[in-house]
Amino acid sequence: MPEPAADPVVLRRAVPADARAVADVYLRSFGAALPTVVRPRTDDEVRDYFREVVVPARETWVAEAAGAGVVGLMVLDGEVLDQLYLDPEWRGRGIGDRFVALAKERSPGGLTLWTFQVNEPAHRFYERHGFTAVAFTDGSRNEEREPDVRYDWRP
């Protein structure tokens, strides 16, 4: 009987050498998912932030695909699911589902996240995973000045 194929996508903790690839996934994903949201930082500033802050100081996970490199990222900050972005070409393959399962495993007491109100696909995704919208803002407290929504998940 043949052995099952190895999973082509592995979730693992990010290392400093991943910072550029992680930032580039973020930039591609943000641009594709949120074309109407104005980013307050240049691409180079985003890359610096991932290199200097996110990867070294936060619980950063990557989805690494055989032959394609980093195709997704997730950042946890305690009970906050701070970021979850997938390369647009890798959406719809269950990677986001795996990241959410990992986040719930890492924070079994519950999770909170923010997403923009215009990001309807994200709303459907998180609601499918048991998150509930609990607060809506006018965006005055985020850098983008974009109305957002807070979602909570409690087991």
VENWOHU-V148981 format. One record per residue. N is the residue number from 1. SS is DSSP state (A for helix, B for strand, O for the rest). PSI is psi in whole degrees, -180 to 180 (none if undefined). Layout:
n->(N & N)
ss->(SS & SS)
psi->(PSI & PSI)
//
This chain:
n->(1 & 2 & 3 & 4 & 5 & 6 & 7 & 8 & 9 & 10 & 11 & 12 & 13 & 14 & 15 & 16 & 17 & 18 & 19 & 20 & 21 & 22 & 23 & 24 & 25 & 26 & 27 & 28 & 29 & 30 & 31 & 32 & 33 & 34 & 35 & 36 & 37 & 38 & 39 & 40 & 41 & 42 & 43 & 44 & 45 & 46 & 47 & 48 & 49 & 50 & 51 & 52 & 53 & 54 & 55 & 56 & 57 & 58 & 59 & 60 & 61 & 62 & 63 & 64 & 65 & 66 & 67 & 68 & 69 & 70 & 71 & 72 & 73 & 74 & 75 & 76 & 77 & 78 & 79 & 80 & 81 & 82 & 83 & 84 & 85 & 86 & 87 & 88 & 89 & 90 & 91 & 92 & 93 & 94 & 95 & 96 & 97 & 98 & 99 & 100 & 101 & 102 & 103 & 104 & 105 & 106 & 107 & 108 & 109 & 110 & 111 & 112 & 113 & 114 & 115 & 116 & 117 & 118 & 119 & 120 & 121 & 122 & 123 & 124 & 125 & 126 & 127 & 128 & 129 & 130 & 131 & 132 & 133 & 134 & 135 & 136 & 137 & 138 & 139 & 140 & 141 & 142 & 143 & 144 & 145 & 146 & 147 & 148 & 149 & 150 & 151 & 152 & 153 & 154 & 155)
ss->(O & O & O & O & O & O & O & O & B & B & B & B & B & O & O & A & A & A & A & A & A & A & A & A & A & A & A & A & A & A & A & A & A & O & O & O & O & O & O & O & O & O & A & A & A & A & A & A & A & A & A & A & A & A & A & A & A & O & B & B & B & B & B & B & B & O & O & O & B & B & B & B & B & B & B & B & B & O & O & B & B & B & B & B & B & B & O & A & A & A & O & O & O & O & A & A & A & A & A & A & A & A & A & A & A & A & O & O & O & O & B & B & B & B & B & B & O & O & O & A & A & A & A & A & A & A & A & A & O & O & O & B & B & B & B & B & O & O & O & O & O & O & O & O & O & O & O & B & B & B & B & B & B & O & O)
psi->(133 & 150 & 146 & 148 & 144 & 147 & 124 & -11 & 124 & 135 & 131 & 163 & 141 & 149 & 162 & -36 & -15 & -12 & -45 & -45 & -39 & -47 & -40 & -37 & -46 & -50 & -45 & -44 & -47 & -47 & -40 & -41 & -27 & 57 & -21 & -8 & 126 & 121 & 132 & -4 & 147 & 165 & -43 & -38 & -39 & -46 & -42 & -43 & -44 & -40 & -41 & -26 & -59 & -60 & -46 & -27 & -9 & 160 & 90 & 130 & 149 & 153 & 119 & 124 & 136 & 125 & -11 & -13 & -150 & 124 & -1 & 161 & 151 & 136 & 125 & 144 & 85 & -122 & 7 & 122 & 93 & -38 & 142 & 111 & 140 & 145 & 133 & -34 & -12 & 7 & 155 & 15 & 11 & 2 & -43 & -41 & -43 & -40 & -45 & -41 & -42 & -43 & -42 & -36 & -41 & -26 & 70 & -15 & -14 & 167 & 153 & 147 & 162 & 142 & 159 & 146 & -30 & -11 & 69 & -40 & -36 & -40 & -50 & -42 & -53 & -38 & -37 & -27 & 16 & 8 & 149 & 135 & 126 & -14 & 141 & 136 & 169 & 0 & 1 & -15 & 1 & 157 & -34 & -14 & 40 & 128 & 136 & 176 & 137 & 134 & 141 & 146 & 127 & 134 & none)
//
